[in-house]
């Protein structure tokens, strides 16, 4: 990730953390899509939030998809996997 993109993402994360308690209370168990400090929407899974972010802003855009609940965990999957650029095949 480019340095400018990383600093943008860190700012998004800081803004998200300011509102986490409120988001967890009002939208428990969901994932929030945020860009430029603005909440775009809430989704039941990280994958759905990420897909909507790519659809709205493009694959090169910087946006945040974060669980509203701290203990909520989903496995991290690489962008190449999500976009179907790599596949697992039986050899």
N, C-alpha and C positions, 0 to 999 in steps of 0.2 A: 504494500500500500504506500502510495506517495506521501511524503511528509505533510503536505497541505491537507490531503484527505484524512490522514490520521488525526491531525489537530481538529479538523471539523467533526470527526466522529467522537473525539474526546469531549468536545463542547456539547454535542448532542447528548452524550451519556451524562454529563454534569447537569444539564437542564432536566433530563429525565429523572435523575435522582432527587432533585428538588421537589418533585411531585409524586414520588413513588408511593408514599403512604396514602395519599388521596386516590391514586389510581388503583392501588391494591384494594382499598375499601370499596370503590365504586365499580371496579371491573376485575374482581378476583379470578385468578386462573386464566386470564387472557393474555395475549401478546399485543403490545402497542407498536404501531408504525409511526415514527416521528421523523420529520425533516425540517430543518431550519428552525428548530425549537417548537414547532407546531405539531400537534397530534393530528394525524391523518385518519387513523381508524384503529379498531380493536378486532382481534382475530382469535379463533380458538386454538390455532397452532402457529408455531414459528414459520413453518413452510408457507402457510397461507398469507401471513403478513409480508414475508419476504417476496413472494410471487407478486403480490399487489404492488409492493414498492418498485420492483423491476418493471412491471407493466406501466405504472404511472410515471416513473422518473428515468427509466433506462438502466441498463446493467452497469454503467460507469458512474452513476450517481452515488452520492454518499447519503445514506439514511440509516436510521436505527430501528431495529426490531428487537424488542426487549420484553421479557415476561414481567407482568405487573406484580407477581408474587416472587419474593426472593428465593424461596425454597423450590420453586418450579424449575425443573430441569428437562431439557430435551437434548438428545445427542447432537453435537455439532457435525454438520456435514459440509464438505467443501463445495464451493461454488461450481466447480466443474462437475461434481456429482449431481447437484441440484439441476443443472442445465442439461444433463444427459450427455455430457461430453466424454465421460468415461463410463465404461460398462464392465461388469464382471461376467466372464464367460467360463463355462466348464471346458477344460482342456483335455 
